[in-house]
Amino acid sequence: MAKWTQEQAVAFECARECITDMMGICSTKIAEEEGKTDPDRAVLTELENELTRLAFERSSLTITDDERIATVRRQYGEVIRRFRDSA
């Protein structure tokens, strides 16, 4: 007997994809900063720390954490939409 529902499984995978998209956005910003003539080391460090945090968040997300999954999807979904709209 499954310990989670199909709906939870889908929401979990969507949340993981949101985090993966956020990591992609962060990586894009890192590449843009590194491509500058005089990259800002503080900005790079902040972005690298964020990338590490996101990787940890993705690896520690659990399928039954409905509240966290909903928060990830809502908060990161908004950021991802804004980023794509501005591209």
PyMOL Python script that loads the backbone (N, CA, C, O; Angstrom):
from pymol import cmd

cmd.read_pdbstr("""\
ATOM      1  N   MET A   1       0.840  -1.185   0.000  1.00  0.00           N
ATOM      2  CA  MET A   1       0.000   0.000   0.000  1.00  0.00           C
ATOM      3  C   MET A   1       0.889   1.254   0.000  1.00  0.00           C
ATOM      4  O   MET A   1       1.807   1.376   0.811  1.00  0.00           O
ATOM      5  N   ALA A   2       0.603   2.166  -0.910  1.00  0.00           N
ATOM      6  CA  ALA A   2       1.391   3.399  -1.033  1.00  0.00           C
ATOM      7  C   ALA A   2       1.194   4.295   0.186  1.00  0.00           C
ATOM      8  O   ALA A   2       0.121   4.334   0.787  1.00  0.00           O
ATOM      9  N   LYS A   3       2.250   5.003   0.526  1.00  0.00           N
ATOM     10  CA  LYS A   3       2.199   5.905   1.664  1.00  0.00           C
ATOM     11  C   LYS A   3       1.888   7.332   1.224  1.00  0.00           C
ATOM     12  O   LYS A   3       1.891   8.253   2.041  1.00  0.00           O
ATOM     13  N   TRP A   4       1.624   7.510  -0.055  1.00  0.00           N
ATOM     14  CA  TRP A   4       1.275   8.818  -0.576  1.00  0.00           C
ATOM     15  C   TRP A   4       0.305   8.625  -1.732  1.00  0.00           C
ATOM     16  O   TRP A   4       0.141   7.525  -2.259  1.00  0.00           O
ATOM     17  N   THR A   5      -0.332   9.731  -2.108  1.00  0.00           N
ATOM     18  CA  THR A   5      -1.319   9.670  -3.179  1.00  0.00           C
ATOM     19  C   THR A   5      -0.669  10.052  -4.513  1.00  0.00           C
ATOM     20  O   THR A   5       0.436  10.592  -4.558  1.00  0.00           O
ATOM     21  N   GLN A   6      -1.381   9.757  -5.576  1.00  0.00           N
ATOM     22  CA  GLN A   6      -0.924  10.162  -6.913  1.00  0.00           C
ATOM     23  C   GLN A   6      -0.806  11.679  -6.982  1.00  0.00           C
ATOM     24  O   GLN A   6       0.126  12.204  -7.592  1.00  0.00           O
ATOM     25  N   GLU A   7      -1.743  12.383  -6.363  1.00  0.00           N
ATOM     26  CA  GLU A   7      -1.716  13.843  -6.348  1.00  0.00           C
ATOM     27  C   GLU A   7      -0.453  14.352  -5.637  1.00  0.00           C
ATOM     28  O   GLU A   7       0.176  15.306  -6.095  1.00  0.00           O
ATOM     29  N   GLN A   8      -0.087  13.717  -4.525  1.00  0.00           N
ATOM     30  CA  GLN A   8       1.133  14.099  -3.818  1.00  0.00           C
ATOM     31  C   GLN A   8       2.359  13.836  -4.683  1.00  0.00           C
ATOM     32  O   GLN A   8       3.291  14.640  -4.701  1.00  0.00           O
ATOM     33  N   ALA A   9       2.364  12.726  -5.393  1.00  0.00           N
ATOM     34  CA  ALA A   9       3.510  12.392  -6.240  1.00  0.00           C
ATOM     35  C   ALA A   9       3.693  13.427  -7.345  1.00  0.00           C
ATOM     36  O   ALA A   9       4.815  13.847  -7.627  1.00  0.00           O
ATOM     37  N   VAL A  10       2.595  13.835  -7.966  1.00  0.00           N
ATOM     38  CA  VAL A  10       2.666  14.834  -9.035  1.00  0.00           C
ATOM     39  C   VAL A  10       3.124  16.182  -8.474  1.00  0.00           C
ATOM     40  O   VAL A  10       3.986  16.840  -9.056  1.00  0.00           O
ATOM     41  N   ALA A  11       2.550  16.586  -7.351  1.00  0.00           N
ATOM     42  CA  ALA A  11       2.935  17.857  -6.734  1.00  0.00           C
ATOM     43  C   ALA A  11       4.414  17.849  -6.348  1.00  0.00           C
ATOM     44  O   ALA A  11       5.111  18.848  -6.527  1.00  0.00           O
ATOM     45  N   PHE A  12       4.887  16.729  -5.822  1.00  0.00           N
ATOM     46  CA  PHE A  12       6.293  16.583  -5.439  1.00  0.00           C
ATOM     47  C   PHE A  12       7.206  16.771  -6.651  1.00  0.00           C
ATOM     48  O   PHE A  12       8.187  17.512  -6.586  1.00  0.00           O
ATOM     49  N   GLU A  13       6.880  16.102  -7.748  1.00  0.00           N
ATOM     50  CA  GLU A  13       7.704  16.222  -8.955  1.00  0.00           C
ATOM     51  C   GLU A  13       7.661  17.639  -9.508  1.00  0.00           C
ATOM     52  O   GLU A  13       8.671  18.145  -9.999  1.00  0.00           O
ATOM     53  N   CYS A  14       6.500  18.284  -9.433  1.00  0.00           N
ATOM     54  CA  CYS A  14       6.401  19.677  -9.887  1.00  0.00           C
ATOM     55  C   CYS A  14       7.272  20.592  -9.033  1.00  0.00           C
ATOM     56  O   CYS A  14       7.951  21.477  -9.553  1.00  0.00           O
ATOM     57  N   ALA A  15       7.248  20.376  -7.722  1.00  0.00           N
ATOM     58  CA  ALA A  15       8.071  21.189  -6.820  1.00  0.00           C
ATOM     59  C   ALA A  15       9.551  20.986  -7.117  1.00  0.00           C
ATOM     60  O   ALA A  15      10.320  21.948  -7.139  1.00  0.00           O
ATOM     61  N   ARG A  16       9.952  19.738  -7.345  1.00  0.00           N
ATOM     62  CA  ARG A  16      11.360  19.471  -7.673  1.00  0.00           C
ATOM     63  C   ARG A  16      11.749  20.173  -8.969  1.00  0.00           C
ATOM     64  O   ARG A  16      12.858  20.696  -9.086  1.00  0.00           O
ATOM     65  N   GLU A  17      10.846  20.187  -9.936  1.00  0.00           N
ATOM     66  CA  GLU A  17      11.127  20.870 -11.201  1.00  0.00           C
ATOM     67  C   GLU A  17      11.229  22.377 -10.998  1.00  0.00           C
ATOM     68  O   GLU A  17      12.045  23.039 -11.639  1.00  0.00           O
ATOM     69  N   CYS A  18      10.400  22.918 -10.105  1.00  0.00           N
ATOM     70  CA  CYS A  18      10.501  24.352  -9.789  1.00  0.00           C
ATOM     71  C   CYS A  18      11.879  24.666  -9.205  1.00  0.00           C
ATOM     72  O   CYS A  18      12.513  25.652  -9.583  1.00  0.00           O
ATOM     73  N   ILE A  19      12.328  23.830  -8.295  1.00  0.00           N
ATOM     74  CA  ILE A  19      13.643  24.057  -7.694  1.00  0.00           C
ATOM     75  C   ILE A  19      14.738  23.926  -8.748  1.00  0.00           C
ATOM     76  O   ILE A  19      15.691  24.705  -8.758  1.00  0.00           O
ATOM     77  N   THR A  20      14.603  22.948  -9.629  1.00  0.00           N
ATOM     78  CA  THR A  20      15.574  22.771 -10.710  1.00  0.00           C
ATOM     79  C   THR A  20      15.591  23.997 -11.619  1.00  0.00           C
ATOM     80  O   THR A  20      16.659  24.450 -12.030  1.00  0.00           O
ATOM     81  N   ASP A  21      14.402  24.539 -11.935  1.00  0.00           N
ATOM     82  CA  ASP A  21      14.336  25.769 -12.731  1.00  0.00           C
ATOM     83  C   ASP A  21      15.019  26.924 -12.010  1.00  0.00           C
ATOM     84  O   ASP A  21      15.733  27.710 -12.634  1.00  0.00           O
ATOM     85  N   MET A  22      14.808  27.032 -10.716  1.00  0.00           N
ATOM     86  CA  MET A  22      15.454  28.083  -9.928  1.00  0.00           C
ATOM     87  C   MET A  22      16.974  27.930  -9.978  1.00  0.00           C
ATOM     88  O   MET A  22      17.702  28.920 -10.057  1.00  0.00           O
ATOM     89  N   MET A  23      17.438  26.702  -9.931  1.00  0.00           N
ATOM     90  CA  MET A  23      18.880  26.458 -10.036  1.00  0.00           C
ATOM     91  C   MET A  23      19.393  26.900 -11.404  1.00  0.00           C
ATOM     92  O   MET A  23      20.489  27.448 -11.515  1.00  0.00           O
ATOM     93  N   GLY A  24      18.600  26.661 -12.435  1.00  0.00           N
ATOM     94  CA  GLY A  24      18.970  27.100 -13.779  1.00  0.00           C
ATOM     95  C   GLY A  24      19.045  28.611 -13.883  1.00  0.00           C
ATOM     96  O   GLY A  24      19.960  29.156 -14.502  1.00  0.00           O
ATOM     97  N   ILE A  25      18.078  29.287 -13.274  1.00  0.00           N
ATOM     98  CA  ILE A  25      18.083  30.752 -13.259  1.00  0.00           C
ATOM     99  C   ILE A  25      19.325  31.260 -12.541  1.00  0.00           C
ATOM    100  O   ILE A  25      19.989  32.187 -13.005  1.00  0.00           O
ATOM    101  N   CYS A  26      19.623  30.654 -11.428  1.00  0.00           N
ATOM    102  CA  CYS A  26      20.799  31.043 -10.642  1.00  0.00           C
ATOM    103  C   CYS A  26      22.078  30.814 -11.462  1.00  0.00           C
ATOM    104  O   CYS A  26      22.967  31.666 -11.479  1.00  0.00           O
ATOM    105  N   SER A  27      22.164  29.678 -12.129  1.00  0.00           N
ATOM    106  CA  SER A  27      23.335  29.380 -12.965  1.00  0.00           C
ATOM    107  C   SER A  27      23.467  30.382 -14.101  1.00  0.00           C
ATOM    108  O   SER A  27      24.577  30.776 -14.457  1.00  0.00           O
ATOM    109  N   THR A  28      22.341  30.796 -14.672  1.00  0.00           N
ATOM    110  CA  THR A  28      22.353  31.800 -15.736  1.00  0.00           C
ATOM    111  C   THR A  28      22.902  33.121 -15.211  1.00  0.00           C
ATOM    112  O   THR A  28      23.710  33.773 -15.872  1.00  0.00           O
ATOM    113  N   LYS A  29      22.459  33.511 -14.021  1.00  0.00           N
ATOM    114  CA  LYS A  29      22.944  34.757 -13.421  1.00  0.00           C
ATOM    115  C   LYS A  29      24.442  34.681 -13.107  1.00  0.00           C
ATOM    116  O   LYS A  29      25.166  35.666 -13.253  1.00  0.00           O
ATOM    117  N   ILE A  30      24.891  33.515 -12.680  1.00  0.00           N
ATOM    118  CA  ILE A  30      26.323  33.324 -12.421  1.00  0.00           C
ATOM    119  C   ILE A  30      27.106  33.503 -13.714  1.00  0.00           C
ATOM    120  O   ILE A  30      28.112  34.212 -13.745  1.00  0.00           O
ATOM    121  N   ALA A  31      26.645  32.865 -14.770  1.00  0.00           N
ATOM    122  CA  ALA A  31      27.334  32.967 -16.067  1.00  0.00           C
ATOM    123  C   ALA A  31      27.349  34.408 -16.563  1.00  0.00           C
ATOM    124  O   ALA A  31      28.355  34.873 -17.098  1.00  0.00           O
ATOM    125  N   GLU A  32      26.232  35.116 -16.384  1.00  0.00           N
ATOM    126  CA  GLU A  32      26.178  36.516 -16.812  1.00  0.00           C
ATOM    127  C   GLU A  32      27.173  37.364 -16.023  1.00  0.00           C
ATOM    128  O   GLU A  32      27.873  38.202 -16.592  1.00  0.00           O
ATOM    129  N   GLU A  33      27.232  37.144 -14.714  1.00  0.00           N
ATOM    130  CA  GLU A  33      28.163  37.916 -13.872  1.00  0.00           C
ATOM    131  C   GLU A  33      29.604  37.580 -14.240  1.00  0.00           C
ATOM    132  O   GLU A  33      30.442  38.475 -14.343  1.00  0.00           O
ATOM    133  N   GLU A  34      29.896  36.305 -14.436  1.00  0.00           N
ATOM    134  CA  GLU A  34      31.257  35.890 -14.800  1.00  0.00           C
ATOM    135  C   GLU A  34      31.663  36.427 -16.170  1.00  0.00           C
ATOM    136  O   GLU A  34      32.849  36.601 -16.447  1.00  0.00           O
ATOM    137  N   GLY A  35      30.682  36.688 -17.020  1.00  0.00           N
ATOM    138  CA  GLY A  35      30.966  37.200 -18.351  1.00  0.00           C
ATOM    139  C   GLY A  35      31.265  38.684 -18.387  1.00  0.00           C
ATOM    140  O   GLY A  35      31.672  39.213 -19.422  1.00  0.00           O
ATOM    141  N   LYS A  36      31.071  39.352 -17.282  1.00  0.00           N
ATOM    142  CA  LYS A  36      31.347  40.786 -17.216  1.00  0.00           C
ATOM    143  C   LYS A  36      32.853  41.025 -17.178  1.00  0.00           C
ATOM    144  O   LYS A  36      33.626  40.167 -16.751  1.00  0.00           O
ATOM    145  N   THR A  37      33.248  42.210 -17.634  1.00  0.00           N
ATOM    146  CA  THR A  37      34.658  42.588 -17.622  1.00  0.00           C
ATOM    147  C   THR A  37      35.224  42.569 -16.207  1.00  0.00           C
ATOM    148  O   THR A  37      36.352  42.134 -15.978  1.00  0.00           O
ATOM    149  N   ASP A  38      34.424  43.044 -15.274  1.00  0.00           N
ATOM    150  CA  ASP A  38      34.861  43.086 -13.876  1.00  0.00           C
ATOM    151  C   ASP A  38      33.759  42.461 -13.002  1.00  0.00           C
ATOM    152  O   ASP A  38      32.967  43.182 -12.395  1.00  0.00           O
ATOM    153  N   PRO A  39      33.709  41.126 -12.940  1.00  0.00           N
ATOM    154  CA  PRO A  39      32.647  40.470 -12.169  1.00  0.00           C
ATOM    155  C   PRO A  39      32.697  40.857 -10.691  1.00  0.00           C
ATOM    156  O   PRO A  39      33.769  41.018 -10.106  1.00  0.00           O
ATOM    157  N   ASP A  40      31.525  40.999 -10.115  1.00  0.00           N
ATOM    158  CA  ASP A  40      31.410  41.338  -8.701  1.00  0.00           C
ATOM    159  C   ASP A  40      31.513  40.052  -7.884  1.00  0.00           C
ATOM    160  O   ASP A  40      30.617  39.209  -7.913  1.00  0.00           O
ATOM    161  N   ARG A  41      32.609  39.919  -7.165  1.00  0.00           N
ATOM    162  CA  ARG A  41      32.880  38.696  -6.387  1.00  0.00           C
ATOM    163  C   ARG A  41      31.802  38.449  -5.334  1.00  0.00           C
ATOM    164  O   ARG A  41      31.436  37.302  -5.077  1.00  0.00           O
ATOM    165  N   ALA A  42      31.298  39.513  -4.728  1.00  0.00           N
ATOM    166  CA  ALA A  42      30.264  39.376  -3.699  1.00  0.00           C
ATOM    167  C   ALA A  42      28.968  38.835  -4.313  1.00  0.00           C
ATOM    168  O   ALA A  42      28.301  37.985  -3.721  1.00  0.00           O
ATOM    169  N   VAL A  43      28.622  39.326  -5.487  1.00  0.00           N
ATOM    170  CA  VAL A  43      27.420  38.835  -6.181  1.00  0.00           C
ATOM    171  C   VAL A  43      27.594  37.365  -6.536  1.00  0.00           C
ATOM    172  O   VAL A  43      26.680  36.561  -6.353  1.00  0.00           O
ATOM    173  N   LEU A  44      28.775  37.019  -7.045  1.00  0.00           N
ATOM    174  CA  LEU A  44      29.035  35.621  -7.396  1.00  0.00           C
ATOM    175  C   LEU A  44      28.945  34.704  -6.177  1.00  0.00           C
ATOM    176  O   LEU A  44      28.374  33.616  -6.250  1.00  0.00           O
ATOM    177  N   THR A  45      29.499  35.143  -5.081  1.00  0.00           N
ATOM    178  CA  THR A  45      29.448  34.341  -3.861  1.00  0.00           C
ATOM    179  C   THR A  45      28.009  34.150  -3.407  1.00  0.00           C
ATOM    180  O   THR A  45      27.615  33.050  -3.019  1.00  0.00           O
ATOM    181  N   GLU A  46      27.228  35.217  -3.457  1.00  0.00           N
ATOM    182  CA  GLU A  46      25.822  35.136  -3.070  1.00  0.00           C
ATOM    183  C   GLU A  46      25.058  34.159  -3.974  1.00  0.00           C
ATOM    184  O   GLU A  46      24.274  33.341  -3.492  1.00  0.00           O
ATOM    185  N   LEU A  47      25.290  34.252  -5.263  1.00  0.00           N
ATOM    186  CA  LEU A  47      24.621  33.363  -6.212  1.00  0.00           C
ATOM    187  C   LEU A  47      25.068  31.911  -6.027  1.00  0.00           C
ATOM    188  O   LEU A  47      24.246  30.997  -6.099  1.00  0.00           O
ATOM    189  N   GLU A  48      26.328  31.702  -5.797  1.00  0.00           N
ATOM    190  CA  GLU A  48      26.835  30.343  -5.567  1.00  0.00           C
ATOM    191  C   GLU A  48      26.255  29.754  -4.288  1.00  0.00           C
ATOM    192  O   GLU A  48      25.932  28.567  -4.235  1.00  0.00           O
ATOM    193  N   ASN A  49      26.124  30.585  -3.257  1.00  0.00           N
ATOM    194  CA  ASN A  49      25.501  30.129  -2.016  1.00  0.00           C
ATOM    195  C   ASN A  49      24.028  29.771  -2.240  1.00  0.00           C
ATOM    196  O   ASN A  49      23.529  28.784  -1.698  1.00  0.00           O
ATOM    197  N   GLU A  50      23.350  30.579  -3.038  1.00  0.00           N
ATOM    198  CA  GLU A  50      21.946  30.306  -3.347  1.00  0.00           C
ATOM    199  C   GLU A  50      21.816  28.991  -4.126  1.00  0.00           C
ATOM    200  O   GLU A  50      20.904  28.204  -3.875  1.00  0.00           O
ATOM    201  N   LEU A  51      22.714  28.766  -5.052  1.00  0.00           N
ATOM    202  CA  LEU A  51      22.702  27.527  -5.820  1.00  0.00           C
ATOM    203  C   LEU A  51      22.890  26.317  -4.897  1.00  0.00           C
ATOM    204  O   LEU A  51      22.209  25.303  -5.049  1.00  0.00           O
ATOM    205  N   THR A  52      23.795  26.429  -3.964  1.00  0.00           N
ATOM    206  CA  THR A  52      24.021  25.360  -2.989  1.00  0.00           C
ATOM    207  C   THR A  52      22.787  25.145  -2.126  1.00  0.00           C
ATOM    208  O   THR A  52      22.401  24.005  -1.867  1.00  0.00           O
ATOM    209  N   ARG A  53      22.168  26.229  -1.682  1.00  0.00           N
ATOM    210  CA  ARG A  53      20.971  26.134  -0.856  1.00  0.00           C
ATOM    211  C   ARG A  53      19.837  25.442  -1.607  1.00  0.00           C
ATOM    212  O   ARG A  53      19.136  24.593  -1.056  1.00  0.00           O
ATOM    213  N   LEU A  54      19.669  25.820  -2.877  1.00  0.00           N
ATOM    214  CA  LEU A  54      18.620  25.209  -3.694  1.00  0.00           C
ATOM    215  C   LEU A  54      18.861  23.716  -3.886  1.00  0.00           C
ATOM    216  O   LEU A  54      17.923  22.921  -3.817  1.00  0.00           O
ATOM    217  N   ALA A  55      20.104  23.336  -4.123  1.00  0.00           N
ATOM    218  CA  ALA A  55      20.429  21.913  -4.285  1.00  0.00           C
ATOM    219  C   ALA A  55      20.087  21.141  -3.020  1.00  0.00           C
ATOM    220  O   ALA A  55      19.549  20.036  -3.088  1.00  0.00           O
ATOM    221  N   PHE A  56      20.399  21.723  -1.864  1.00  0.00           N
ATOM    222  CA  PHE A  56      20.060  21.072  -0.598  1.00  0.00           C
ATOM    223  C   PHE A  56      18.550  20.994  -0.423  1.00  0.00           C
ATOM    224  O   PHE A  56      18.014  19.972   0.005  1.00  0.00           O
ATOM    225  N   GLU A  57      17.875  22.086  -0.760  1.00  0.00           N
ATOM    226  CA  GLU A  57      16.414  22.099  -0.630  1.00  0.00           C
ATOM    227  C   GLU A  57      15.786  21.010  -1.499  1.00  0.00           C
ATOM    228  O   GLU A  57      14.873  20.306  -1.067  1.00  0.00           O
ATOM    229  N   ARG A  58      16.282  20.883  -2.712  1.00  0.00           N
ATOM    230  CA  ARG A  58      15.741  19.857  -3.620  1.00  0.00           C
ATOM    231  C   ARG A  58      15.987  18.458  -3.069  1.00  0.00           C
ATOM    232  O   ARG A  58      15.099  17.607  -3.112  1.00  0.00           O
ATOM    233  N   SER A  59      17.185  18.218  -2.555  1.00  0.00           N
ATOM    234  CA  SER A  59      17.510  16.873  -2.064  1.00  0.00           C
ATOM    235  C   SER A  59      16.797  16.541  -0.754  1.00  0.00           C
ATOM    236  O   SER A  59      16.608  15.367  -0.434  1.00  0.00           O
ATOM    237  N   SER A  60      16.403  17.555   0.000  1.00  0.00           N
ATOM    238  CA  SER A  60      15.765  17.284   1.287  1.00  0.00           C
ATOM    239  C   SER A  60      14.240  17.332   1.229  1.00  0.00           C
ATOM    240  O   SER A  60      13.579  17.033   2.223  1.00  0.00           O
ATOM    241  N   LEU A  61      13.677  17.699   0.095  1.00  0.00           N
ATOM    242  CA  LEU A  61      12.226  17.745  -0.055  1.00  0.00           C
ATOM    243  C   LEU A  61      11.657  16.331   0.023  1.00  0.00           C
ATOM    244  O   LEU A  61      12.193  15.408  -0.590  1.00  0.00           O
ATOM    245  N   THR A  62      10.586  16.166   0.768  1.00  0.00           N
ATOM    246  CA  THR A  62       9.961  14.850   0.890  1.00  0.00           C
ATOM    247  C   THR A  62       8.559  14.861   0.301  1.00  0.00           C
ATOM    248  O   THR A  62       7.859  15.872   0.342  1.00  0.00           O
ATOM    249  N   ILE A  63       8.173  13.751  -0.231  1.00  0.00           N
ATOM    250  CA  ILE A  63       6.908  13.627  -0.950  1.00  0.00           C
ATOM    251  C   ILE A  63       5.694  13.890  -0.070  1.00  0.00           C
ATOM    252  O   ILE A  63       4.640  14.275  -0.577  1.00  0.00           O
ATOM    253  N   THR A  64       5.818  13.693   1.220  1.00  0.00           N
ATOM    254  CA  THR A  64       4.673  13.882   2.118  1.00  0.00           C
ATOM    255  C   THR A  64       4.644  15.254   2.787  1.00  0.00           C
ATOM    256  O   THR A  64       3.760  15.516   3.602  1.00  0.00           O
ATOM    257  N   ASP A  65       5.583  16.125   2.464  1.00  0.00           N
ATOM    258  CA  ASP A  65       5.602  17.471   3.038  1.00  0.00           C
ATOM    259  C   ASP A  65       4.724  18.397   2.193  1.00  0.00           C
ATOM    260  O   ASP A  65       5.215  19.267   1.473  1.00  0.00           O
ATOM    261  N   ASP A  66       3.427  18.185   2.303  1.00  0.00           N
ATOM    262  CA  ASP A  66       2.466  18.898   1.457  1.00  0.00           C
ATOM    263  C   ASP A  66       2.587  20.415   1.563  1.00  0.00           C
ATOM    264  O   ASP A  66       2.503  21.119   0.558  1.00  0.00           O
ATOM    265  N   GLU A  67       2.781  20.912   2.771  1.00  0.00           N
ATOM    266  CA  GLU A  67       2.857  22.357   2.969  1.00  0.00           C
ATOM    267  C   GLU A  67       4.089  22.953   2.286  1.00  0.00           C
ATOM    268  O   GLU A  67       3.988  23.973   1.605  1.00  0.00           O
ATOM    269  N   ARG A  68       5.239  22.324   2.465  1.00  0.00           N
ATOM    270  CA  ARG A  68       6.473  22.826   1.849  1.00  0.00           C
ATOM    271  C   ARG A  68       6.389  22.736   0.326  1.00  0.00           C
ATOM    272  O   ARG A  68       6.821  23.645  -0.381  1.00  0.00           O
ATOM    273  N   ILE A  69       5.838  21.650  -0.163  1.00  0.00           N
ATOM    274  CA  ILE A  69       5.685  21.469  -1.611  1.00  0.00           C
ATOM    275  C   ILE A  69       4.804  22.568  -2.194  1.00  0.00           C
ATOM    276  O   ILE A  69       5.129  23.140  -3.234  1.00  0.00           O
ATOM    277  N   ALA A  70       3.697  22.863  -1.533  1.00  0.00           N
ATOM    278  CA  ALA A  70       2.804  23.926  -2.007  1.00  0.00           C
ATOM    279  C   ALA A  70       3.511  25.279  -1.990  1.00  0.00           C
ATOM    280  O   ALA A  70       3.344  26.079  -2.911  1.00  0.00           O
ATOM    281  N   THR A  71       4.292  25.535  -0.956  1.00  0.00           N
ATOM    282  CA  THR A  71       5.026  26.796  -0.848  1.00  0.00           C
ATOM    283  C   THR A  71       6.058  26.923  -1.960  1.00  0.00           C
ATOM    284  O   THR A  71       6.171  27.973  -2.591  1.00  0.00           O
ATOM    285  N   VAL A  72       6.807  25.860  -2.198  1.00  0.00           N
ATOM    286  CA  VAL A  72       7.818  25.863  -3.268  1.00  0.00           C
ATOM    287  C   VAL A  72       7.148  26.159  -4.607  1.00  0.00           C
ATOM    288  O   VAL A  72       7.619  27.005  -5.368  1.00  0.00           O
ATOM    289  N   ARG A  73       6.068  25.474  -4.886  1.00  0.00           N
ATOM    290  CA  ARG A  73       5.398  25.652  -6.174  1.00  0.00           C
ATOM    291  C   ARG A  73       4.869  27.074  -6.332  1.00  0.00           C
ATOM    292  O   ARG A  73       4.977  27.663  -7.408  1.00  0.00           O
ATOM    293  N   ARG A  74       4.306  27.618  -5.278  1.00  0.00           N
ATOM    294  CA  ARG A  74       3.732  28.964  -5.337  1.00  0.00           C
ATOM    295  C   ARG A  74       4.837  30.025  -5.453  1.00  0.00           C
ATOM    296  O   ARG A  74       4.820  30.847  -6.369  1.00  0.00           O
ATOM    297  N   GLN A  75       5.786  30.000  -4.526  1.00  0.00           N
ATOM    298  CA  GLN A  75       6.818  31.044  -4.498  1.00  0.00           C
ATOM    299  C   GLN A  75       7.753  30.972  -5.698  1.00  0.00           C
ATOM    300  O   GLN A  75       7.985  31.975  -6.372  1.00  0.00           O
ATOM    301  N   TYR A  76       8.281  29.799  -5.957  1.00  0.00           N
ATOM    302  CA  TYR A  76       9.227  29.674  -7.060  1.00  0.00           C
ATOM    303  C   TYR A  76       8.527  29.782  -8.406  1.00  0.00           C
ATOM    304  O   TYR A  76       9.107  30.283  -9.370  1.00  0.00           O
ATOM    305  N   GLY A  77       7.288  29.318  -8.478  1.00  0.00           N
ATOM    306  CA  GLY A  77       6.531  29.435  -9.719  1.00  0.00           C
ATOM    307  C   GLY A  77       6.404  30.885 -10.164  1.00  0.00           C
ATOM    308  O   GLY A  77       6.531  31.192 -11.350  1.00  0.00           O
ATOM    309  N   GLU A  78       6.153  31.776  -9.207  1.00  0.00           N
ATOM    310  CA  GLU A  78       6.048  33.200  -9.515  1.00  0.00           C
ATOM    311  C   GLU A  78       7.375  33.748 -10.029  1.00  0.00           C
ATOM    312  O   GLU A  78       7.398  34.495 -11.007  1.00  0.00           O
ATOM    313  N   VAL A  79       8.472  33.386  -9.384  1.00  0.00           N
ATOM    314  CA  VAL A  79       9.805  33.856  -9.792  1.00  0.00           C
ATOM    315  C   VAL A  79      10.127  33.346 -11.202  1.00  0.00           C
ATOM    316  O   VAL A  79      10.632  34.090 -12.043  1.00  0.00           O
ATOM    317  N   ILE A  80       9.830  32.083 -11.443  1.00  0.00           N
ATOM    318  CA  ILE A  80      10.125  31.473 -12.742  1.00  0.00           C
ATOM    319  C   ILE A  80       9.321  32.160 -13.843  1.00  0.00           C
ATOM    320  O   ILE A  80       9.859  32.459 -14.909  1.00  0.00           O
ATOM    321  N   ARG A  81       8.043  32.410 -13.593  1.00  0.00           N
ATOM    322  CA  ARG A  81       7.212  33.097 -14.597  1.00  0.00           C
ATOM    323  C   ARG A  81       7.759  34.487 -14.895  1.00  0.00           C
ATOM    324  O   ARG A  81       7.852  34.875 -16.060  1.00  0.00           O
ATOM    325  N   ARG A  82       8.126  35.248 -13.855  1.00  0.00           N
ATOM    326  CA  ARG A  82       8.690  36.589 -14.069  1.00  0.00           C
ATOM    327  C   ARG A  82       9.986  36.524 -14.869  1.00  0.00           C
ATOM    328  O   ARG A  82      10.209  37.334 -15.769  1.00  0.00           O
ATOM    329  N   PHE A  83      10.841  35.554 -14.535  1.00  0.00           N
ATOM    330  CA  PHE A  83      12.111  35.408 -15.233  1.00  0.00           C
ATOM    331  C   PHE A  83      11.886  35.107 -16.702  1.00  0.00           C
ATOM    332  O   PHE A  83      12.520  35.711 -17.567  1.00  0.00           O
ATOM    333  N   ARG A  84      10.989  34.180 -16.986  1.00  0.00           N
ATOM    334  CA  ARG A  84      10.714  33.811 -18.387  1.00  0.00           C
ATOM    335  C   ARG A  84      10.064  34.956 -19.148  1.00  0.00           C
ATOM    336  O   ARG A  84      10.347  35.158 -20.328  1.00  0.00           O
ATOM    337  N   ASP A  85       9.193  35.707 -18.480  1.00  0.00           N
ATOM    338  CA  ASP A  85       8.538  36.830 -19.128  1.00  0.00           C
ATOM    339  C   ASP A  85       9.535  37.937 -19.490  1.00  0.00           C
ATOM    340  O   ASP A  85       9.335  38.661 -20.465  1.00  0.00           O
ATOM    341  N   SER A  86      10.601  38.062 -18.706  1.00  0.00           N
ATOM    342  CA  SER A  86      11.576  39.113 -18.943  1.00  0.00           C
ATOM    343  C   SER A  86      12.659  38.689 -19.958  1.00  0.00           C
ATOM    344  O   SER A  86      13.451  39.516 -20.411  1.00  0.00           O
ATOM    345  N   ALA A  87      12.680  37.430 -20.295  1.00  0.00           N
ATOM    346  CA  ALA A  87      13.727  36.924 -21.207  1.00  0.00           C
ATOM    347  C   ALA A  87      13.401  37.218 -22.651  1.00  0.00           C
ATOM    348  O   ALA A  87      14.172  36.863 -23.542  1.00  0.00           O
TER     349      ALA A  87
END
""", "prot")
cmd.dss("prot")
cmd.show_as("cartoon", "prot")
cmd.util.cbc("prot")
cmd.orient("prot")
